[in-house]
Amino acid sequence: MTYLSIALKAVAALLVAGTALPLIETNLGFVRSLDFPRLQIAVALAACILALLWVSRDATAVILAIVMAAALVMQVRYILPFTPLAATQAKSAQACEPGARLNLLVLNVLQSNRDFGAALDLVTRRSPDIVLLLETDTGWRDAMAPLRALYPHRVEQPQDNTYGLLFYSRLPLRGPEIRFLLQDDVPSLRTQVMLPDGGTATLYGLHPRPPHPGQSSAPRDAELVIVAREVAKAKGPTIVAGDLNDVAWSRTTQLFQSISGLLDPRQGRGLFATFHAQWPMMRWPLDHVFFSEHFLLGGMERLPDIGSDHFPISVSLCAAPSAPARQDKPEADAEDHRDAQEAIEAAR
């Protein structure tokens, strides 16, 4: 047995373990973070299968190749709904009256990134109706002061712990509030937005803590479930935006959708991977805009890098009376409701 064969078999075992571990029901950050690189693991599995069978075809190699093939199928099943090969969940607006259109821009600026001008230029150039900036400290708040002349309605919660947020809106707000749902240093936003057509929508801006080795996923999971329950109870036009520190295909995000009934514009269109902007081989979709069936999708775009570790994400929505009839929103079953309750209890 050559050293290369031994090395490939070791890699194969690690890739299979990386596929199997997220199946365990646990809040351990190390395990939950393996939800993120499913595309990368899938590519590595395919390459390892070919390489292993090229250098060795003994019984161990063949068995590992078969197991890796099964792991590859599993990974692809997670990713496939977020490619153009799948059906879209949020339907596209064929046309949209100007008064019904709503443009949003979401950007995790990276608190240590001090290229304020690039972010400011992006917002002024794109001129969205609503801007949500995350990881913003007082330096970012002061640098974004020129936006106050363009956006008369705003909520500013700068913090120096990478969980500050700045929210700017051309549209009037009703009852905006900063909330600390689970942790007293992790804020979130909830506000009513007066839409151009005279209607209103509830908007949530979120940025829960991510899971990583040594950090439980329980607070993130519970925060998403709490918001999902609020959305389901209110039932009206709703938008949830932000850096959710979770990927679109994870069980937590799927549970969030099932409970809330919100639509994911990525499904059937593409990954729109927003993190990590500087590491092309290690990217996954962390920044999201979910919305209720009252909206159709006008467009979704990942914007160029502005010095952060996240790409900005731009979404255009169209409030249309016909939208609910055209779209099937996710529905929760008894198991989903049970999992949601368990997620909240785990965070307590």
N, C-alpha and C positions, 0 to 999 in steps of 0.2 A: 504494500500500500504506500503510495507516494505521499510526500508532505502536502502536495496540492490537493490530493484526494481527501486527506484528513481535514485540511482547512475548509474545503468546500462542504464536507459533511457537518462540520461544526457550524458553519454559517447557515446551512440548511436547518439544523436543529434550532438555532436562534430565530430564524424567520418563522418557522412553524410555531415556536413558543410565542413570538410576537403577535401572531394571528390568533392563537388560542386564548391567551391571557385575558383579552377584553371580554371574552364570553363569561368570565367569572363576575358574579354580582358583588362588586366591592366598590368602595369609595377611595381606595388607595390611589394617590395621585400618579404613581408610576404606571399602574395598570391602565387608568383612565386616559393617560396621555398617549397610550398606544392606539387610541381611536384616531388620532390626528394623521399619522403618516401612512394611511392605508394605500394610497397610490404608490408611494415610494416602496412600501413593502411588496406590493404586487409586482412592480417592475423588477425588484431584486429577486423575488421568487422565480419569475420567468427566466431571468438570466442565470440563476443558480441551477435550475433544472437542466438547462442546456449545457452549462459548463460541467456539472457533475456527471452527466451521462457521457460527455465527451471524454473525460479523463478516467472514468471508472464505471463498469457495469456489473460489479459484484452484487450480491443479494442485498447488502445494506444500501448501496447506492440506488438500486431500483426501488426498494421500499421507500427510501427518503424522497425519491422523485415523485412517486405516487402520492405520498402524503403532502408534498409541496404543491402538487397539482390541485389537490383538494383545497388546500389553503388558498391557492391563487383564485380558484372559483369563488371561494367565500369572500375574498377581498374585492373581486370584481363586482359581486352582487351588491356590495355596499356602495360602490362608486358609480355603477351604471346608471342609476336614476338621475345622476347629475351630469349627464352627457346628452348631446343631441340625439342619441339613439333611443332615448326614453320619451314618453309623452310629457308635455308640459303640464304642470299643476296650475300655475297662474297663467291665464290666457292673455294674449296680446290685444291691445286696443288697436283696431284698424284705423280709427280716427278719434280725435279727442278735441272737444271744444276748449278754447283757451281758459275759460272759467272753471273747467273741470280738471285741469292738469295741475299736478303737484310734483315739484322736483326736490329731491333730497340729496344731500351729500354727507357722508359719514367718513370720518377720518380719525384714527388713532395716531396722534402726531408724534409719539415717542417723546416723553417728557424731556429727556436729555438732548433732543434735537433742538438746536437753537437757530435753525434756518427759518425764522419766522416769515421772512419775505416770500418764500416759496409757497407756504400755505396760504398766506394772505392773497398772493397773486392768483392762486388756483381758485379760491372762493370768488374773488371779484371777477375773474374771467369767466367762470362757469355760471355765476349768478343764480344759484339754486334758491328756491323759496325757503328752504329750511337747511340749516347747517348744524351738525353735531360733531364737536371736536372732543376727543378723549385724551387722557393722560396730560391734562393741562394744569400747570401751576400758575402762580401769580405772574411770572414772566410771560407766559403765553397769553394770559388775560390782558395784560398791558399791551402786548404787541398786537393783539386783535382789536384794539380800541377803534381803529378806522371802520370796522364793520358796524359799529353802533349807528353810524349815519345811514348805512344801507339797510340795516335790519333794526327797526324800532322796537321790536319785541325780543326779549332775551332773558336767559337764566344763566348766571355765571356761578360756578362752584369750583373755584381753583383749589387744588390741594397739592402738597408736595410729596405725596406717597404714590404717585402714578395713577391715582384714581379720580383726579379732578375732571370736571366736564364743563364745556361751554356750549350753549345752545342759542342759536340766533334764528329769528323768523321774521319774514316780511308780513306774515299773516298774524292777525291778532290772536292772543292766547287767553284762555280762560282758566283760572285756578291753577297756574303752574306751581309745582311743589317739588322740592328735593326731598327724597326719602332715603332712609337707611334701613333696608328691609331685613337684613340679617347681621350685618357687621357695621359697627359704628364709625368705620373709616372708609366704607365703600358706598358712595352715594348712587342713587338712580333718579331719573326724572320721570314725572308723569304730568301731562298737561292736556287740556283740550285745545285743539287748533281750529280756528274758524276758517273753513275752506272757501276758496274764491266763489263757489256757486251758492254760498249761503249756508251750507251744511256745516257740521262739526265732525271732527275725528279725535279720538283719544290717541295720544302718542306717548310711548315709553322710550326712554333712552337708558340703555343698560351697559354696564361694564363689570361683570362679576369677576372675582379672582379666578385665575386658571388653576387647573390641577397640574401638579408636577411632583417629582419625588419629594416626599416629606410634607406635601400639602394635599389634604383631602379634597375631593371634588364635591363634597356634600354641600357647602355653602353655594357654590355655583348652581348645582342641580336644583336646590331648593328655591333659590331666587327665581330661576326660570319657571318653576312650577307655580310659585306664588303669583307671578305675573300672568301666567297662562290661565290660572283660575279666575283672576280678575277679569281678563279679557272674555272668557267664556260667560261669566255672569253678566257683564255689561251688554254684550251682543252687538253693539253698534260698530260703525266704521272705526277701525283700529290699525295702528302701525306700531311695530316694535322694531327698534333700530339700535345698532351699537356693535361693539366688539364683545361678543358673547363668550369669548374664550372657549368655544366649542365648535366642532365641525358640523357641517350640514347633515352628515350621515350617522351621527352618533345616536345611541339610544336616548340620551338626554334631550337632544334637539328634536328627535322624532316624538318623544313624549310631550315636549313643549307644544309641538304642532297639534298633536292629537287632542290634548286638553284644551288648547286655545282655539283650535279651528282655523288658525292662520295659514296663509299660503306662502310657499317658498319659491321665489322667481328663478332660482337656480335650477330647479328640477326641469329636465328636458332641454336645458340650454347650455350648461357648462359649469365648471367648478368655480370660475371667477376667484381664484385663490388670491387672498389679500395679504398673507403672511407666509414667509418672511421675504420682504422686498429685496434684500441684499443676498439672499441665498436661493438662487433659481432652482436648485435640486431639492430644496426642503420647503415647499410651499403647500399651504392648505387654506381652505376658506374659513376664516374666523370672524369676519365682519359681515353683518347681516342686515337685511331689511325684510321683515315679514309683514304681511298685511292681510286684512280681512277680505272676504269675497265681495265686498262693496266696491273694490278697486280692480281695474284691469292694469296690466303692465304696459307702460308706454315705452320703456327701455331700461336696460341695465348695463353699466359700463364700469370696468375697472380702470381707474385713471392712472396717469404716470406717477412714478416715485417722486416724492417731494422731500426726501431726506429722512423719512421715518422708516421703521422696520415693517410698517403696514402700508399697503397701497390704499389710496382713497377709493371709495365705492360710491357710484352715482346711480340713483334709481328714479325713474319718472313714473308716476302713477296717474291713472285716469279714473275719477269718480264717475261711474256710469250706472244708471238705473238697471240696465240689462246685465250687469256684471254677475250678480248672484245666480242668475239662471244659466250662465255659461260655465260656471266653475263648481267643482265638487270640493267642498272644504273637508279637511281631515276630521274624522270622528273618533272619539275615545270609547273604548270598551271597558268592561269591568276591571280587567287586568291593568289597563292604563290608569284608571282611578286609584287602584290599589298601589301601583308603583309610585304614583304622585304623592299619596299620603306617606308612604315609606320614605320618600326623598325628603319631605319636610321634617319628619320625625328624626331622620338621620342627622340633619343639620342642628337639631336642638340638643 
